[in-house]
Amino acid sequence: MSVEPVTAKDYEARMCPRLQLTKTEIEEISEMLLYEELSRARIRDLEEGVRAQRARGSARAARRWTRVARWAARRAERYQDQN
Protein backbone atom coordinates (compact mmCIF):
# COMPACT_ATOMS: atom_id res chain seq x y z
CA MET A 1 0.00 0.00 0.00
CA SER A 2 1.42 3.36 -0.99
CA VAL A 3 0.42 6.69 0.46
CA GLU A 4 0.57 9.84 -1.59
CA PRO A 5 0.71 13.22 0.13
CA VAL A 6 -2.48 15.19 -0.34
CA THR A 7 -2.30 18.96 -0.58
CA ALA A 8 -5.14 21.23 0.42
CA LYS A 9 -5.71 22.01 -3.25
CA ASP A 10 -6.04 18.31 -4.10
CA TYR A 11 -8.37 17.72 -1.17
CA GLU A 12 -10.60 20.63 -2.16
CA ALA A 13 -10.64 19.43 -5.77
CA ARG A 14 -11.88 16.01 -4.66
CA MET A 15 -14.29 17.07 -1.94
CA CYS A 16 -15.63 20.35 -3.31
CA PRO A 17 -15.63 20.35 -7.09
CA ARG A 18 -17.50 23.68 -7.15
CA LEU A 19 -14.52 25.43 -5.56
CA GLN A 20 -12.60 25.07 -8.78
CA LEU A 21 -13.23 28.30 -10.60
CA THR A 22 -12.71 28.85 -14.26
CA LYS A 23 -10.49 31.63 -15.52
CA THR A 24 -13.48 33.75 -16.56
CA GLU A 25 -15.09 33.35 -13.14
CA ILE A 26 -11.87 34.46 -11.48
CA GLU A 27 -11.66 37.45 -13.81
CA GLU A 28 -15.28 38.36 -13.06
CA ILE A 29 -14.68 38.11 -9.32
CA SER A 30 -11.51 40.20 -9.50
CA GLU A 31 -13.32 42.80 -11.62
CA MET A 32 -16.18 42.86 -9.12
CA LEU A 33 -13.72 43.36 -6.25
CA LEU A 34 -12.03 46.15 -8.18
CA TYR A 35 -15.35 47.96 -8.67
CA GLU A 36 -16.21 47.40 -5.02
CA GLU A 37 -12.92 48.97 -3.95
CA LEU A 38 -13.48 51.88 -6.33
CA SER A 39 -16.94 52.48 -4.92
CA ARG A 40 -15.56 52.40 -1.37
CA ALA A 41 -12.91 54.95 -2.35
CA ARG A 42 -15.61 57.20 -3.88
CA ILE A 43 -17.70 56.90 -0.73
CA ARG A 44 -14.67 57.84 1.41
CA ASP A 45 -14.01 60.86 -0.82
CA LEU A 46 -17.63 61.97 -0.58
CA GLU A 47 -17.64 61.57 3.20
CA GLU A 48 -14.47 63.65 3.48
CA GLY A 49 -16.01 66.31 1.27
CA VAL A 50 -19.17 66.39 3.36
CA ARG A 51 -17.12 66.68 6.56
CA ALA A 52 -15.13 69.57 5.11
CA GLN A 53 -18.31 71.26 3.88
CA ARG A 54 -19.92 70.88 7.29
CA ALA A 55 -16.83 72.36 8.95
CA ARG A 56 -16.98 75.34 6.60
CA GLY A 57 -20.73 75.58 7.09
CA SER A 58 -20.49 75.64 10.87
CA ALA A 59 -17.83 78.35 10.67
CA ARG A 60 -20.08 80.27 8.29
CA ALA A 61 -23.03 79.85 10.66
CA ALA A 62 -20.90 81.05 13.58
CA ARG A 63 -19.92 84.18 11.65
CA ARG A 64 -23.54 84.75 10.67
CA TRP A 65 -24.73 84.47 14.28
CA THR A 66 -21.93 86.79 15.38
CA ARG A 67 -23.13 89.38 12.86
CA VAL A 68 -26.74 88.94 14.00
CA ALA A 69 -25.69 89.29 17.65
CA ARG A 70 -23.76 92.51 16.85
CA TRP A 71 -26.74 93.88 14.94
CA ALA A 72 -29.08 93.01 17.82
CA ALA A 73 -26.74 94.62 20.37
CA ARG A 74 -26.52 97.85 18.31
CA ARG A 75 -30.28 97.89 17.84
CA ALA A 76 -30.85 97.35 21.58
CA GLU A 77 -28.43 100.19 22.39
CA ARG A 78 -30.18 102.47 19.92
CA TYR A 79 -33.61 101.83 21.45
CA GLN A 80 -32.22 102.10 24.97
CA ASP A 81 -30.72 105.48 24.17
CA GLN A 82 -34.07 106.71 22.85
CA ASN A 83 -35.87 105.91 26.12
C-alpha positions as CSV (number, residue, x, y, z in Angstrom):
1,M,0.0,0.0,0.0
2,S,1.4,3.4,-1.0
3,V,0.4,6.7,0.5
4,E,0.6,9.8,-1.6
5,P,0.7,13.2,0.1
6,V,-2.5,15.2,-0.3
7,T,-2.3,19.0,-0.6
8,A,-5.1,21.2,0.4
9,K,-5.7,22.0,-3.2
10,D,-6.0,18.3,-4.1
11,Y,-8.4,17.7,-1.2
12,E,-10.6,20.6,-2.2
13,A,-10.6,19.4,-5.8
14,R,-11.9,16.0,-4.7
15,M,-14.3,17.1,-1.9
16,C,-15.6,20.4,-3.3
17,P,-15.6,20.3,-7.1
18,R,-17.5,23.7,-7.1
19,L,-14.5,25.4,-5.6
20,Q,-12.6,25.1,-8.8
21,L,-13.2,28.3,-10.6
22,T,-12.7,28.9,-14.3
23,K,-10.5,31.6,-15.5
24,T,-13.5,33.7,-16.6
25,E,-15.1,33.3,-13.1
26,I,-11.9,34.5,-11.5
27,E,-11.7,37.5,-13.8
28,E,-15.3,38.4,-13.1
29,I,-14.7,38.1,-9.3
30,S,-11.5,40.2,-9.5
31,E,-13.3,42.8,-11.6
32,M,-16.2,42.9,-9.1
33,L,-13.7,43.4,-6.2
34,L,-12.0,46.1,-8.2
35,Y,-15.4,48.0,-8.7
36,E,-16.2,47.4,-5.0
37,E,-12.9,49.0,-3.9
38,L,-13.5,51.9,-6.3
39,S,-16.9,52.5,-4.9
40,R,-15.6,52.4,-1.4
41,A,-12.9,55.0,-2.4
42,R,-15.6,57.2,-3.9
43,I,-17.7,56.9,-0.7
44,R,-14.7,57.8,1.4
45,D,-14.0,60.9,-0.8
46,L,-17.6,62.0,-0.6
47,E,-17.6,61.6,3.2
48,E,-14.5,63.7,3.5
49,G,-16.0,66.3,1.3
50,V,-19.2,66.4,3.4
51,R,-17.1,66.7,6.6
52,A,-15.1,69.6,5.1
53,Q,-18.3,71.3,3.9
54,R,-19.9,70.9,7.3
55,A,-16.8,72.4,8.9
56,R,-17.0,75.3,6.6
57,G,-20.7,75.6,7.1
58,S,-20.5,75.6,10.9
59,A,-17.8,78.3,10.7
60,R,-20.1,80.3,8.3
61,A,-23.0,79.9,10.7
62,A,-20.9,81.0,13.6
63,R,-19.9,84.2,11.7
64,R,-23.5,84.7,10.7
65,W,-24.7,84.5,14.3
66,T,-21.9,86.8,15.4
67,R,-23.1,89.4,12.9
68,V,-26.7,88.9,14.0
69,A,-25.7,89.3,17.7
70,R,-23.8,92.5,16.9
71,W,-26.7,93.9,14.9
72,A,-29.1,93.0,17.8
73,A,-26.7,94.6,20.4
74,R,-26.5,97.8,18.3
75,R,-30.3,97.9,17.8
76,A,-30.8,97.4,21.6
77,E,-28.4,100.2,22.4
78,R,-30.2,102.5,19.9
79,Y,-33.6,101.8,21.4
80,Q,-32.2,102.1,25.0
81,D,-30.7,105.5,24.2
82,Q,-34.1,106.7,22.9
83,N,-35.9,105.9,26.1
